[in-house]
Each structure stands twice: as C-alpha cells, then as structure tokens.
C-alpha cells in the first residue's frame, strides 16, 4: 500500500524483494498505489511506475485504493505492507483493517504524531490485527557493534551499501525532504 516510485519508494523495494523471491514465505498479490496510478501518472516517476506495472501486471493486481482489492477468501490470511506518506498512514491502516488484513507491516515513521500511533495501536488491537513496525538498520545496535568490532580488529572493515538514488545536491535532497517532510520529524 503506497508502493512509490521505482528506485526511490520503500514500498517499491519491498515489492521487488517479494517479486524476486527474496522473501520465500511471502507472495505479493496486490499493489495499491493511488498516486502513480492516478494524478501522478504523468509527473516525475510516473513513467517509471508505468513501466514497472507493465512488467508485473500479469503477476500482481494493481489498484488505486484498498477498496478495489478483492476480498480475502475465507481461511486466507492477508498482510498489508503500508509504505505510504506518513500523513496518510493512519487512514491506510484503517482501510487495511477494513479490507480484511490480519497483519500489517507499517513502515517508519508510521504516523505524524505519537498520539496517532497510539490510536492506531488501539484500533488494530480492537480488531485483533497484529502490527509489525519497520525500522532503520543504520541506527540498530548490531550496526554499532559491527563498527566497534571492525575498529578493534586489524585489517577489517565494514561497508554499508545504500540504495539511495538522490544526488548529493541541495536540489535533489530538497525534493526528497519536501516530498517527505512529515517523515523528517
């Protein structure tokens, strides 16, 4: 839900991982992308998303909203991976629950405020829906420990690889921050 632009959106990266078989216990069945399947189709990133859709349309259903996704069959579990704009995530969580999802993976930061996150947690708990939260690996304890270990071990080094497609310019990063301002909190 909220796939985003190819080579930029976290939802797109997750989709490619599932489509490439990197998550053997998961099967991507539907992509909900309101912007690039709607008003953003002709803007920046729109043509790239259209190419992505054309490549995978035979394997995955593409939809502009969760309401367009077919109902979950009896006895089948459905997970929603929400990777939308932070400000939209509370609504997308509500819509995912209404669409019959029993587990929701919510990408960081989840919501614009702690109060909204708490309300989302309560809503999911009341519906019996489990929420898993995304996190940033760059700030995890094991990354710090790996760097500390490498610093104390002769001849070792740690390399971090980023899929960040932004140029190191004010204009490029400004566009990222402008488009994702609420996520910068």
Secondary structure as UniProt FT lines:
FT   TURN            6..8
FT   HELIX           10..19
FT   TURN            20..21
FT   TURN            24..25
FT   STRAND          30..32
FT   TURN            34..42
FT   TURN            44..45
FT   HELIX           46..56
FT   TURN            57..59
FT   STRAND          61..63
FT   HELIX           66..68
FT   TURN            74..75
FT   STRAND          79..82
FT   HELIX           86..88
FT   HELIX           89..98
FT   TURN            99..100
FT   STRAND          103..106
FT   TURN            108..109
FT   HELIX           114..127
FT   STRAND          130..133
FT   HELIX           137..139
FT   HELIX           141..152
FT   TURN            154..155
FT   HELIX           170..179
FT   HELIX           181..184
//
